[in-house]
């Protein structure tokens, strides 16, 4: 199916089912059922640019669909374990090569994969399952999964909203340079953390210096 045919089907779905397409489509995608989540979000953002859909409502429903889907898969993984997924995964469109790929990515990036996995085709559908299988504490899982979900949905909905008729070209660029985008984000976050740490350290040293001077003054008096 080419992009034009896919967009026609997405438009038909929105015409028939409205905003529920966004919620249920993304929820089912994260249970590993076929659904073009990123394309749908970008196109829905474009429809909001044209005034046909409300952008805020799209963000809320996309976020809820994504996070609920991820949470369901986390608990499935935690309850059933890897042997069950390997044995019965074919019924849920789990291909062995994708499972193997996700395992390797988890071994390489650890918990960070839960956040960046949204941007890796063929991986984001399985990070919830493997998080549960790996017994990652739910609070830690939720921190990475929910923050990543918010960034993911705002990015792809925003492409359609901000770029309007030119959304498809930007969408292709976003896919093509995902690794670069993630690297830039990573560098920015690292710089922000270092800056905050150094600023906090500087304030702490300043307070200590003031305290020392006050004590010296008191002793002199």
Buried (B, 14 or more C-beta within 10 A) or exposed (E): EEEEEBBEEBBEBBEEEEBEBBBBBBBBBBBBEEBBBBBBBBBBBBBBBEEEBEBEBBBBBBBBBBBBBBBBBBBBBBEBBBEBBEEEBEEBEBEEEBBEBBBEBBEEBEBBBBBBBBBBEEBBBBBBBBBBBBEBEBEEBBBBBBEBBBBBBBBBBBBBBEBBEEBBEBBEEBBEEBEEBBEEBEEEEEEEEEEEEEEEEEEEEEEEEEEEEEEEEEEEE
